[in-house]
Amino acid sequence: MLNGVCKASCPMGYYEDMEEGLCSQCHPTCGSCSGPLADDCETCSNFSPRLYKGSCLKDCPMGTYYDTAAMECQECHQTCMSCSGPDPNQCTQCERGLVLDPNTLLCGVTGDGTCPTRTYLHDDQFTCIGCHQHCYSCQGPGGDECLTCAVPRYLHVWRPVQDVLRLSCTLTTGDEHQPPIPQSPCKK
């Protein structure tokens, strides 16, 4: 119902308030929405045309770029502070501690710099490459090269062949399937 008249669906700029049985107005920054709040936007008004995590903004926030096909702000590669696209060679500014190679537009390390979280240093000793999605920190791109895991996963240590330790991130602790590996006592 809108202005006392029953409607089959709510018009643009309004959402269906199920509790009240009415079409209620979206937040002013939203073109269309699922609720009254500023972060309930599905599309944006011309006033704030950039959609990011349900909110409409005048510009995409730092660490994101505007994807015209998706019509929303998307995350930059983890080495970029600002970018023109999602790939590591689309950086326009690097994360703190990294430098931008003007030829490749890749962000990398120099000297004793370190790569940011969720990346590792490539063999070229410059480029920071993204870890596997289950890793929080890693030593390579594979799911079995995690050093620590992204929540809600746990680091699982196993020995597939010749007593070589392998690591992987699983949703369980792994304790129920395998006896624990002996730990050396901590020294103070």
GROMACS elastic network, one bead per residue, 0.5 to 0.9 nm:
[ bonds ]
;  ai    aj funct       b0    kb
    1     4     6  0.59059   500
    1     5     6  0.52662   500
    1     7     6  0.54685   500
    1     8     6  0.84127   500
    1     9     6  0.85010   500
    1    10     6  0.78337   500
    1    16     6  0.86318   500
    1    21     6  0.66459   500
    1    23     6  0.56391   500
    1    24     6  0.89797   500
    2     5     6  0.52913   500
    2     6     6  0.64407   500
    2     7     6  0.68327   500
    2    10     6  0.75688   500
    2    11     6  0.89036   500
    2    22     6  0.62187   500
    2    23     6  0.53766   500
    2    24     6  0.78426   500
    3     6     6  0.84768   500
    3    22     6  0.87921   500
    3    23     6  0.85643   500
    4    22     6  0.88416   500
    6     9     6  0.87918   500
    6    22     6  0.86979   500
    7    10     6  0.65962   500
    7    11     6  0.87240   500
    7    23     6  0.86233   500
    9    15     6  0.86806   500
    9    16     6  0.76278   500
    9    23     6  0.82483   500
   10    13     6  0.82471   500
   10    14     6  0.58106   500
   10    15     6  0.59565   500
   10    16     6  0.61875   500
   10    22     6  0.85291   500
   10    23     6  0.56117   500
   10    24     6  0.83393   500
   11    14     6  0.57443   500
   11    15     6  0.77560   500
   11    23     6  0.80877   500
   11    32     6  0.86225   500
   12    15     6  0.80080   500
   12    26     6  0.88631   500
   12    31     6  0.65211   500
   12    32     6  0.55820   500
   12    33     6  0.85110   500
   13    24     6  0.85589   500
   13    25     6  0.60293   500
   13    26     6  0.53938   500
   13    27     6  0.81210   500
   13    28     6  0.81650   500
   13    30     6  0.67998   500
   13    31     6  0.52034   500
   13    33     6  0.70691   500
   13    45     6  0.86910   500
   14    23     6  0.58015   500
   14    24     6  0.52625   500
   14    26     6  0.50634   500
   14    27     6  0.87777   500
   14    31     6  0.84263   500
   14    32     6  0.64974   500
   14    33     6  0.68802   500
   14    34     6  0.84175   500
   14    35     6  0.84111   500
   14    36     6  0.86796   500
   15    22     6  0.83476   500
   15    23     6  0.54539   500
   15    24     6  0.54739   500
   15    25     6  0.63963   500
   15    26     6  0.63925   500
   15    32     6  0.73266   500
   15    33     6  0.59561   500
   15    34     6  0.56821   500
   15    35     6  0.60894   500
   15    36     6  0.78254   500
   16    19     6  0.89260   500
   16    20     6  0.86800   500
   16    21     6  0.71636   500
   16    22     6  0.60493   500
   16    24     6  0.63828   500
   16    25     6  0.89553   500
   16    34     6  0.75821   500
   16    35     6  0.78758   500
   17    20     6  0.55932   500
   17    21     6  0.56947   500
   17    22     6  0.53576   500
   17    23     6  0.58595   500
   17    24     6  0.61128   500
   17    34     6  0.88000   500
   17    35     6  0.75319   500
   18    21     6  0.50030   500
   18    22     6  0.70411   500
   18    23     6  0.87007   500
   19    22     6  0.80531   500
   20    23     6  0.84678   500
   20    24     6  0.89391   500
   24    35     6  0.82081   500
   24    36     6  0.75482   500
   25    28     6  0.82325   500
   25    33     6  0.88597   500
   25    35     6  0.83987   500
   25    36     6  0.67973   500
   26    29     6  0.79966   500
   26    30     6  0.61540   500
   26    31     6  0.76475   500
   26    32     6  0.67768   500
   26    33     6  0.59348   500
   26    34     6  0.79191   500
   26    35     6  0.64438   500
   26    37     6  0.73146   500
   26    38     6  0.82070   500
   26    40     6  0.81672   500
   26    41     6  0.78290   500
   27    30     6  0.55699   500
   27    31     6  0.85340   500
   27    32     6  0.88775   500
   27    33     6  0.79621   500
   27    35     6  0.80870   500
   27    36     6  0.54478   500
   27    37     6  0.58011   500
   27    38     6  0.55035   500
   27    39     6  0.86020   500
   27    40     6  0.80247   500
   27    41     6  0.77996   500
   28    31     6  0.78769   500
   28    38     6  0.79837   500
   28    45     6  0.76196   500
   28    47     6  0.85181   500
   29    38     6  0.70095   500
   29    41     6  0.79059   500
   29    44     6  0.61758   500
   29    45     6  0.55061   500
   29    46     6  0.80873   500
   29    47     6  0.64744   500
   29    48     6  0.56714   500
   29    49     6  0.81100   500
   29    55     6  0.79994   500
   29    56     6  0.58256   500
   29    57     6  0.77397   500
   30    33     6  0.62974   500
   30    38     6  0.73869   500
   30    39     6  0.87848   500
   30    40     6  0.79643   500
   30    41     6  0.51363   500
   30    42     6  0.72195   500
   30    43     6  0.59992   500
   30    45     6  0.51803   500
   30    46     6  0.88469   500
   30    47     6  0.88493   500
   30    48     6  0.78230   500
   30    49     6  0.86105   500
   30    51     6  0.89219   500
   30    55     6  0.78133   500
   30    56     6  0.64068   500
   31    41     6  0.72109   500
   31    42     6  0.73768   500
   31    43     6  0.50214   500
   31    46     6  0.80050   500
   31    49     6  0.88807   500
   32    40     6  0.86837   500
   32    41     6  0.60043   500
   32    42     6  0.54429   500
   32    43     6  0.51343   500
   32    44     6  0.67470   500
   32    45     6  0.81285   500
   33    36     6  0.75057   500
   33    37     6  0.86542   500
   33    39     6  0.87544   500
   33    40     6  0.54405   500
   33    43     6  0.68607   500
   33    44     6  0.86725   500
   33    54     6  0.87210   500
   34    37     6  0.86881   500
   34    40     6  0.54288   500
   34    41     6  0.65523   500
   34    42     6  0.69894   500
   35    38     6  0.85515   500
   35    39     6  0.84967   500
   35    40     6  0.52774   500
   35    41     6  0.76198   500
   36    39     6  0.84536   500
   36    40     6  0.65991   500
   36    41     6  0.86151   500
   37    40     6  0.52920   500
   37    41     6  0.78080   500
   37    55     6  0.88210   500
   38    41     6  0.66177   500
   38    54     6  0.76643   500
   38    55     6  0.57109   500
   38    56     6  0.74148   500
   39    42     6  0.88294   500
   39    52     6  0.87046   500
   39    53     6  0.71358   500
   39    56     6  0.75201   500
   40    53     6  0.88896   500
   40    54     6  0.53552   500
   40    55     6  0.66803   500
   41    44     6  0.66767   500
   41    51     6  0.76404   500
   41    53     6  0.86229   500
   41    55     6  0.56875   500
   41    56     6  0.68079   500
   42    51     6  0.77668   500
   42    54     6  0.63237   500
   42    55     6  0.82764   500
   42    56     6  0.88659   500
   43    49     6  0.81971   500
   43    50     6  0.86178   500
   43    51     6  0.67377   500
   43    54     6  0.83647   500
   43    55     6  0.88975   500
   43    56     6  0.77856   500
   43    71     6  0.83701   500
   43    72     6  0.87966   500
   44    47     6  0.79758   500
   44    48     6  0.63074   500
   44    49     6  0.51102   500
   44    50     6  0.66677   500
   44    51     6  0.62841   500
   44    55     6  0.81938   500
   44    56     6  0.56380   500
   44    57     6  0.83302   500
   45    48     6  0.56532   500
   45    49     6  0.56118   500
   45    50     6  0.87351   500
   45    56     6  0.77620   500
   46    49     6  0.50819   500
   46    50     6  0.89158   500
   46    58     6  0.89311   500
   47    56     6  0.88414   500
   47    57     6  0.84365   500
   47    58     6  0.71841   500
   48    51     6  0.81446   500
   48    56     6  0.53871   500
   48    59     6  0.77565   500
   49    56     6  0.61944   500
   49    57     6  0.62340   500
   49    58     6  0.59182   500
   49    59     6  0.77717   500
   49    71     6  0.89084   500
   49    72     6  0.87490   500
   50    55     6  0.80567   500
   50    56     6  0.52737   500
   50    58     6  0.59310   500
   50    59     6  0.60046   500
   50    60     6  0.62046   500
   50    66     6  0.73343   500
   50    71     6  0.74233   500
   50    72     6  0.58206   500
   50    73     6  0.64982   500
   51    54     6  0.62699   500
   51    55     6  0.55945   500
   51    57     6  0.63560   500
   51    58     6  0.89221   500
   51    59     6  0.89624   500
   51    60     6  0.78756   500
   51    66     6  0.87098   500
   51    71     6  0.70540   500
   51    73     6  0.59923   500
   52    55     6  0.52930   500
   52    56     6  0.62898   500
   52    57     6  0.73278   500
   52    60     6  0.71886   500
   52    61     6  0.82688   500
   52    72     6  0.58632   500
   52    73     6  0.51714   500
   52    74     6  0.74775   500
   53    56     6  0.84292   500
   53    72     6  0.85549   500
   53    73     6  0.82147   500
   56    59     6  0.87160   500
   57    60     6  0.66381   500
   57    61     6  0.82961   500
   59    66     6  0.84847   500
   59    73     6  0.87319   500
   60    63     6  0.83477   500
   60    64     6  0.60753   500
   60    65     6  0.61279   500
   60    66     6  0.64652   500
   60    72     6  0.83939   500
   60    73     6  0.57055   500
   60    74     6  0.84465   500
   61    64     6  0.58342   500
   61    65     6  0.78643   500
   61    73     6  0.79541   500
   61    82     6  0.89590   500
   62    65     6  0.81113   500
   62    76     6  0.89368   500
   62    81     6  0.64941   500
   62    82     6  0.59298   500
   62    83     6  0.88490   500
   63    74     6  0.85103   500
   63    75     6  0.60839   500
   63    76     6  0.54070   500
   63    77     6  0.81516   500
   63    78     6  0.82346   500
   63    80     6  0.66816   500
   63    83     6  0.71095   500
   63    95     6  0.89475   500
   64    73     6  0.58671   500
   64    74     6  0.51992   500
   64    77     6  0.87278   500
   64    80     6  0.89719   500
   64    81     6  0.81041   500
   64    82     6  0.64139   500
   64    83     6  0.68133   500
   64    84     6  0.83527   500
   64    85     6  0.82256   500
   64    86     6  0.84656   500
   65    72     6  0.83384   500
   65    73     6  0.52840   500
   65    74     6  0.55059   500
   65    75     6  0.66229   500
   65    76     6  0.65911   500
   65    82     6  0.73943   500
   65    83     6  0.61178   500
   65    84     6  0.58105   500
   65    85     6  0.61525   500
   65    86     6  0.79184   500
   66    70     6  0.84830   500
   66    71     6  0.71311   500
   66    72     6  0.57420   500
   66    74     6  0.62670   500
   66    84     6  0.78778   500
   66    85     6  0.79719   500
   67    70     6  0.55052   500
   67    71     6  0.56587   500
   67    72     6  0.56303   500
   67    73     6  0.59276   500
   67    74     6  0.64288   500
   67    84     6  0.89731   500
   67    85     6  0.76465   500
   68    72     6  0.69133   500
   68    73     6  0.86408   500
   69    72     6  0.81430   500
   70    73     6  0.82173   500
   70    74     6  0.86706   500
   74    85     6  0.81790   500
   74    86     6  0.75065   500
   75    78     6  0.81905   500
   75    83     6  0.89430   500
   75    85     6  0.83746   500
   75    86     6  0.66702   500
   76    79     6  0.79517   500
   76    80     6  0.60690   500
   76    81     6  0.74467   500
   76    82     6  0.67683   500
   76    83     6  0.59664   500
   76    84     6  0.79662   500
   76    85     6  0.64166   500
   76    87     6  0.72746   500
   76    88     6  0.80364   500
   76    90     6  0.83857   500
   76    91     6  0.78411   500
   77    80     6  0.55571   500
   77    81     6  0.84307   500
   77    82     6  0.89008   500
   77    83     6  0.80140   500
   77    85     6  0.81442   500
   77    86     6  0.54524   500
   77    87     6  0.58314   500
   77    88     6  0.54247   500
   77    89     6  0.87495   500
   77    90     6  0.82653   500
   77    91     6  0.78306   500
   77   130     6  0.82754   500
   78    81     6  0.78091   500
   78    88     6  0.79439   500
   78    95     6  0.79146   500
   78   116     6  0.74053   500
   78   117     6  0.80411   500
   78   118     6  0.75891   500
   78   119     6  0.76194   500
   78   128     6  0.89874   500
   78   129     6  0.89380   500
   78   130     6  0.74250   500
   79    88     6  0.70088   500
   79    91     6  0.79057   500
   79    93     6  0.89767   500
   79    94     6  0.60791   500
   79    95     6  0.55670   500
   79    96     6  0.88530   500
   79    98     6  0.76332   500
   79   106     6  0.82444   500
   79   107     6  0.60228   500
   79   108     6  0.77430   500
   79   115     6  0.78194   500
   79   116     6  0.67371   500
   79   119     6  0.80385   500
   79   128     6  0.69772   500
   79   129     6  0.83906   500
   79   130     6  0.85905   500
   80    83     6  0.62518   500
   80    88     6  0.73118   500
   80    90     6  0.81350   500
   80    91     6  0.52239   500
   80    92     6  0.72679   500
   80    93     6  0.59225   500
   80    95     6  0.53032   500
   80    98     6  0.88270   500
   80   106     6  0.84205   500
   80   107     6  0.67855   500
   81    91     6  0.74466   500
   81    92     6  0.76848   500
   81    93     6  0.52981   500
   81    96     6  0.78931   500
   82    90     6  0.87891   500
   82    91     6  0.60532   500
   82    92     6  0.55035   500
   82    93     6  0.50453   500
   82    94     6  0.68513   500
   82    95     6  0.82506   500
   83    86     6  0.74627   500
   83    87     6  0.86337   500
   83    88     6  0.88169   500
   83    89     6  0.88643   500
   83    90     6  0.55295   500
   83    93     6  0.67103   500
   83    94     6  0.86483   500
   84    87     6  0.86714   500
   84    90     6  0.54855   500
   84    91     6  0.65236   500
   84    92     6  0.69043   500
   85    88     6  0.84054   500
   85    89     6  0.85396   500
   85    90     6  0.54885   500
   85    91     6  0.76158   500
   86    89     6  0.84993   500
   86    90     6  0.68371   500
   86    91     6  0.85846   500
   87    90     6  0.54687   500
   87    91     6  0.78079   500
   88    91     6  0.63703   500
   88   105     6  0.77825   500
   88   106     6  0.58322   500
   88   107     6  0.74390   500
   88   128     6  0.87811   500
   88   129     6  0.82217   500
   89    92     6  0.89518   500
   89   104     6  0.61789   500
   89   107     6  0.77882   500
   90   104     6  0.86315   500
   90   105     6  0.60032   500
   90   106     6  0.71321   500
   91    94     6  0.66030   500
   91   100     6  0.76379   500
   91   105     6  0.56828   500
   91   106     6  0.63282   500
   91   107     6  0.69950   500
   92   100     6  0.77860   500
   92   105     6  0.70828   500
   92   106     6  0.88979   500
   93    99     6  0.82699   500
   93   100     6  0.68065   500
   93   105     6  0.88664   500
   93   107     6  0.79914   500
   94    97     6  0.79566   500
   94    98     6  0.57434   500
   94    99     6  0.61132   500
   94   100     6  0.61055   500
   94   106     6  0.84107   500
   94   107     6  0.56610   500
   94   108     6  0.82138   500
   95    98     6  0.57531   500
   95    99     6  0.80813   500
   95   107     6  0.78440   500
   95   116     6  0.77802   500
   96    99     6  0.82850   500
   96   116     6  0.85683   500
   97   108     6  0.85552   500
   97   109     6  0.71195   500
   97   110     6  0.86203   500
   97   113     6  0.61910   500
   97   114     6  0.72229   500
   97   115     6  0.79956   500
   97   116     6  0.84728   500
   98   107     6  0.58018   500
   98   108     6  0.51108   500
   98   109     6  0.50476   500
   98   110     6  0.73891   500
   98   113     6  0.71342   500
   98   114     6  0.78792   500
   98   115     6  0.74732   500
   98   116     6  0.85953   500
   99   106     6  0.81826   500
   99   107     6  0.52760   500
   99   108     6  0.53802   500
   99   109     6  0.61854   500
   99   110     6  0.73259   500
  100   103     6  0.87305   500
  100   104     6  0.82720   500
  100   105     6  0.59320   500
  100   106     6  0.57409   500
  100   108     6  0.65361   500
  100   109     6  0.88937   500
  101   104     6  0.56415   500
  101   105     6  0.51883   500
  101   106     6  0.55180   500
  101   107     6  0.62595   500
  101   108     6  0.74345   500
  102   105     6  0.53136   500
  102   106     6  0.78136   500
  103   106     6  0.81835   500
  104   107     6  0.86760   500
  106   127     6  0.70462   500
  106   128     6  0.86123   500
  107   126     6  0.80180   500
  107   127     6  0.65773   500
  107   128     6  0.72186   500
  108   113     6  0.86072   500
  108   114     6  0.87139   500
  108   115     6  0.74547   500
  108   121     6  0.84221   500
  108   125     6  0.82973   500
  108   128     6  0.57686   500
  109   112     6  0.75922   500
  109   113     6  0.51355   500
  109   114     6  0.62693   500
  109   115     6  0.67750   500
  109   121     6  0.82051   500
  109   125     6  0.73707   500
  109   127     6  0.67734   500
  109   128     6  0.75393   500
  110   113     6  0.55781   500
  110   114     6  0.83684   500
  110   125     6  0.80786   500
  110   126     6  0.65326   500
  111   114     6  0.88995   500
  114   120     6  0.84653   500
  114   121     6  0.76752   500
  114   128     6  0.86548   500
  115   118     6  0.84385   500
  115   119     6  0.60769   500
  115   120     6  0.59603   500
  115   121     6  0.62400   500
  115   127     6  0.83622   500
  115   128     6  0.56862   500
  115   129     6  0.85000   500
  116   119     6  0.58568   500
  116   120     6  0.77462   500
  116   128     6  0.77932   500
  117   120     6  0.80856   500
  117   130     6  0.89580   500
  117   131     6  0.88984   500
  117   136     6  0.66261   500
  117   137     6  0.61149   500
  117   138     6  0.89402   500
  118   129     6  0.84888   500
  118   130     6  0.59907   500
  118   131     6  0.53099   500
  118   132     6  0.80401   500
  118   133     6  0.82676   500
  118   135     6  0.66260   500
  118   137     6  0.50090   500
  118   138     6  0.70520   500
  118   150     6  0.88207   500
  119   128     6  0.57213   500
  119   129     6  0.51527   500
  119   132     6  0.87310   500
  119   136     6  0.82186   500
  119   137     6  0.65881   500
  119   138     6  0.68654   500
  119   139     6  0.83764   500
  119   140     6  0.84119   500
  119   141     6  0.85925   500
  120   127     6  0.83023   500
  120   128     6  0.53416   500
  120   129     6  0.54353   500
  120   130     6  0.65727   500
  120   131     6  0.65961   500
  120   137     6  0.74153   500
  120   138     6  0.60888   500
  120   139     6  0.57922   500
  120   140     6  0.63716   500
  120   141     6  0.80766   500
  121   124     6  0.78908   500
  121   125     6  0.61104   500
  121   126     6  0.67709   500
  121   127     6  0.59720   500
  121   129     6  0.64035   500
  121   139     6  0.77446   500
  121   140     6  0.81827   500
  122   125     6  0.56960   500
  122   126     6  0.67080   500
  122   127     6  0.54314   500
  122   128     6  0.59359   500
  122   129     6  0.62658   500
  122   140     6  0.79601   500
  123   126     6  0.78751   500
  123   127     6  0.80733   500
  124   127     6  0.65755   500
  125   128     6  0.84424   500
  129   140     6  0.81637   500
  129   141     6  0.75385   500
  130   133     6  0.83170   500
  130   138     6  0.89009   500
  130   140     6  0.84691   500
  130   141     6  0.68024   500
  131   134     6  0.79738   500
  131   135     6  0.60572   500
  131   136     6  0.74963   500
  131   137     6  0.68945   500
  131   138     6  0.59686   500
  131   139     6  0.79333   500
  131   140     6  0.64862   500
  131   142     6  0.72744   500
  131   143     6  0.81279   500
  131   145     6  0.84257   500
  131   146     6  0.77547   500
  132   135     6  0.54698   500
  132   136     6  0.84201   500
  132   137     6  0.89478   500
  132   138     6  0.79420   500
  132   140     6  0.80652   500
  132   141     6  0.53597   500
  132   142     6  0.56844   500
  132   143     6  0.54103   500
  132   144     6  0.86870   500
  132   145     6  0.81719   500
  132   146     6  0.76627   500
  133   136     6  0.79415   500
  133   143     6  0.77831   500
  133   150     6  0.77893   500
  134   143     6  0.67896   500
  134   146     6  0.78483   500
  134   148     6  0.89494   500
  134   149     6  0.59602   500
  134   150     6  0.54666   500
  134   151     6  0.81754   500
  134   153     6  0.71446   500
  134   168     6  0.85216   500
  134   169     6  0.61589   500
  134   170     6  0.81904   500
  135   138     6  0.62588   500
  135   143     6  0.71602   500
  135   145     6  0.81247   500
  135   146     6  0.51650   500
  135   147     6  0.72414   500
  135   148     6  0.59871   500
  135   150     6  0.52146   500
  135   151     6  0.88900   500
  135   153     6  0.85737   500
  135   168     6  0.85035   500
  135   169     6  0.69310   500
  136   146     6  0.73098   500
  136   147     6  0.75331   500
  136   148     6  0.53261   500
  136   151     6  0.82060   500
  137   145     6  0.88482   500
  137   146     6  0.59842   500
  137   147     6  0.53614   500
  137   148     6  0.51651   500
  137   149     6  0.68243   500
  137   150     6  0.82265   500
  138   141     6  0.74487   500
  138   142     6  0.85527   500
  138   143     6  0.88634   500
  138   144     6  0.89396   500
  138   145     6  0.56148   500
  138   148     6  0.68302   500
  138   149     6  0.86215   500
  139   142     6  0.86475   500
  139   145     6  0.55709   500
  139   146     6  0.64851   500
  139   147     6  0.68941   500
  140   143     6  0.84655   500
  140   144     6  0.84857   500
  140   145     6  0.54011   500
  140   146     6  0.74772   500
  141   144     6  0.84157   500
  141   145     6  0.67273   500
  141   146     6  0.84040   500
  142   145     6  0.52766   500
  142   146     6  0.75369   500
  143   146     6  0.62794   500
  143   167     6  0.81312   500
  143   168     6  0.59334   500
  143   169     6  0.71295   500
  144   147     6  0.89546   500
  144   166     6  0.63878   500
  144   167     6  0.50585   500
  144   169     6  0.75396   500
  145   166     6  0.77392   500
  145   167     6  0.62321   500
  145   168     6  0.68909   500
  146   149     6  0.65633   500
  146   155     6  0.77593   500
  146   167     6  0.63214   500
  146   168     6  0.61784   500
  146   169     6  0.70234   500
  147   155     6  0.77056   500
  147   167     6  0.75000   500
  147   168     6  0.85318   500
  148   154     6  0.79243   500
  148   155     6  0.63559   500
  148   169     6  0.79004   500
  149   152     6  0.79176   500
  149   153     6  0.57446   500
  149   154     6  0.59170   500
  149   155     6  0.60023   500
  149   168     6  0.83098   500
  149   169     6  0.57754   500
  149   170     6  0.84892   500
  150   153     6  0.58310   500
  150   154     6  0.79082   500
  150   169     6  0.80646   500
  151   154     6  0.76045   500
  151   171     6  0.89370   500
  152   170     6  0.85337   500
  152   171     6  0.65065   500
  152   172     6  0.89077   500
  153   169     6  0.55749   500
  153   170     6  0.51322   500
  153   172     6  0.69381   500
  153   173     6  0.80727   500
  154   168     6  0.81016   500
  154   169     6  0.52433   500
  154   170     6  0.53986   500
  154   171     6  0.61378   500
  154   172     6  0.63480   500
  154   173     6  0.55657   500
  154   174     6  0.82932   500
  155   167     6  0.65860   500
  155   168     6  0.57585   500
  155   170     6  0.65790   500
  155   171     6  0.89387   500
  155   172     6  0.88162   500
  155   173     6  0.71373   500
  155   174     6  0.85730   500
  156   166     6  0.82273   500
  156   167     6  0.56264   500
  156   168     6  0.52129   500
  156   169     6  0.57957   500
  156   170     6  0.64890   500
  156   172     6  0.83069   500
  156   173     6  0.64679   500
  156   174     6  0.60758   500
  156   175     6  0.86286   500
  157   165     6  0.65998   500
  157   166     6  0.57633   500
  157   168     6  0.66930   500
  157   169     6  0.88178   500
  157   174     6  0.83144   500
  157   180     6  0.87022   500
  157   181     6  0.78999   500
  158   163     6  0.88609   500
  158   164     6  0.82689   500
  158   165     6  0.57720   500
  158   166     6  0.52835   500
  158   167     6  0.64233   500
  158   168     6  0.82435   500
  158   178     6  0.83567   500
  158   181     6  0.84685   500
  159   162     6  0.74965   500
  159   163     6  0.54209   500
  159   164     6  0.55148   500
  159   166     6  0.58930   500
  159   167     6  0.87406   500
  160   163     6  0.70945   500
  160   164     6  0.68917   500
  160   165     6  0.75034   500
  160   166     6  0.72285   500
  161   164     6  0.59866   500
  161   165     6  0.84320   500
  162   165     6  0.88533   500
  169   172     6  0.85813   500
  169   173     6  0.88959   500
  170   173     6  0.70005   500
  170   174     6  0.76820   500
  171   174     6  0.85340   500
  172   175     6  0.80312   500
  172   176     6  0.87632   500
  173   176     6  0.76835   500
  174   177     6  0.55936   500
  174   178     6  0.66152   500
  174   179     6  0.89415   500
  174   180     6  0.89297   500
  175   178     6  0.56430   500
  175   179     6  0.65792   500
  175   180     6  0.66898   500
  176   179     6  0.78256   500
  178   181     6  0.87481   500
  180   183     6  0.85636   500
  183   186     6  0.87134   500
